[in-house]
């Protein structure tokens, strides 16, 4: 009877370890996703604050400030909009008539789990800020 149980512990160990590793990697990826979520939220706040005080349309300065938090960002990930009335659907404004700025960030999250090669689209992060000086001295 003892001889027929040889190797059963190794098989059970292997089955349990697969589940345990999946759980551990899932927890790590969930933590990474929450970290990226928080970083994206903070990056849009910093970007909107910068867009409210630098020259009108200075997307390089906004992107540089956002890259302090998220270095992997490119200009394609960021949208900067100006508005005179805060609705962002009205007529276009210029440096003299703009009263609000909105910075949006679109990004993807790629899990580390090696057996799940996918990319998850995160919701767009948006921050609207009232314009202060808009680059004037």
C-alpha positions in Angstrom: 0.0 0.0 0.0 2.8 2.4 0.8 4.5 1.8 -2.5 1.4 3.0 -4.5 1.6 6.5 -2.8 5.2 7.2 -4.0 5.2 10.7 -5.6 1.7 11.7 -4.6 3.1 14.4 -2.3 5.1 15.9 -5.2 2.0 16.0 -7.5 -0.1 17.6 -4.8 2.7 20.1 -4.0 2.9 21.0 -7.8 -0.9 21.5 -8.0 -1.0 23.7 -4.9 2.1 25.7 -6.0 0.5 26.6 -9.3 -2.5 28.0 -7.6 -0.4 29.8 -5.0 1.8 31.4 -7.7 -1.3 32.5 -9.6 -2.7 34.1 -6.5 0.6 35.8 -5.6 1.1 37.2 -9.2 -2.5 38.3 -9.2 -2.0 40.2 -6.0 1.2 41.8 -7.3 -0.5 42.9 -10.6 -3.5 44.3 -8.7 -1.0 46.4 -6.6 0.8 47.5 -9.7 -2.6 48.5 -11.3 -3.6 50.5 -8.3 -0.1 52.2 -8.3 -0.5 53.2 -12.0 -4.1 54.4 -11.3 -2.8 56.7 -8.5 0.1 57.8 -10.6 -2.1 58.7 -13.6 -4.5 60.6 -11.4 -1.6 62.6 -9.8 0.0 63.2 -13.3 -3.2 64.7 -14.7 -3.4 67.0 -11.6 0.2 68.2 -12.1 -0.4 68.6 -15.8 -3.5 70.7 -15.4 -1.8 72.8 -12.8 1.1 73.4 -15.2 -1.1 74.1 -18.2 -2.9 76.7 -16.1 0.2 78.7 -15.4 2.5 78.3 -18.5 2.1 79.8 -21.9 -1.1 79.0 -23.9 -0.6 75.7 -25.8 2.8 74.8 -24.2 2.3 71.0 -24.3 6.0 70.3 -23.9 6.0 71.9 -20.4 2.8 70.0 -19.5 4.2 66.7 -20.7 7.5 67.3 -18.9 5.7 67.9 -15.6 3.6 64.8 -16.1 6.6 62.7 -16.9 8.0 63.5 -13.4 5.3 61.1 -12.1 5.0 58.8 -15.1 8.2 58.7 -17.2 6.7 56.4 -19.8 4.1 59.0 -21.0 4.3 60.3 -24.6 2.5 63.3 -26.1 0.1 60.8 -27.8 -1.2 59.8 -24.3 -2.1 63.3 -23.2 -4.9 65.6 -24.4 -4.9 69.3 -23.4 -8.1 71.4 -24.0 -8.8 75.0 -23.3 -12.3 76.5 -22.7 -13.7 79.9 -22.1 -16.9 78.7 -20.3 -15.8 75.4 -18.7 -18.0 73.2 -21.0 -15.2 72.4 -23.5 -18.0 72.2 -26.2 -18.4 75.9 -26.9 -16.4 78.1 -29.3 -12.6 77.9 -29.3 -10.8 80.4 -27.1 -7.4 82.0 -27.2 -4.9 83.0 -24.6 -6.9 86.1 -23.7 -10.3 84.5 -23.4 -9.6 81.0 -22.0 -10.8 80.5 -18.4 -10.4 76.7 -17.9 -7.9 74.0 -19.0 -8.6 70.2 -19.0 -5.8 67.6 -19.2 -6.8 64.0 -20.0 -4.6 60.9 -20.0 -5.4 57.7 -21.8 -3.2 54.7 -20.9 -3.1 50.9 -20.9 -2.1 48.5 -18.2 -0.1 45.4 -19.1 -0.1 42.7 -16.4 3.1 40.8 -15.6 1.4 37.4 -15.5 3.3 35.5 -18.1 0.4 33.2 -19.2 -2.0 36.1 -19.7 -0.6 38.3 -22.6 -3.2 41.1 -22.6 -3.4 44.8 -22.3 -6.2 46.4 -20.2 -7.5 49.8 -21.2 -7.8 52.0 -18.1 -10.5 54.6 -18.0 -9.4 58.1 -19.1 -8.1 60.3 -16.3 -9.2 63.9 -16.5 -8.5 67.0 -14.5 -10.1 70.5 -15.1 -8.4 73.5 -13.6 -9.2 77.3 -13.7 -6.6 79.3 -15.6 -4.6 81.7 -13.5 -2.0 83.6 -15.4 -1.6 81.6 -18.6 2.0 82.6 -19.0 1.5 86.4 -18.6 3.9 88.3 -16.5 
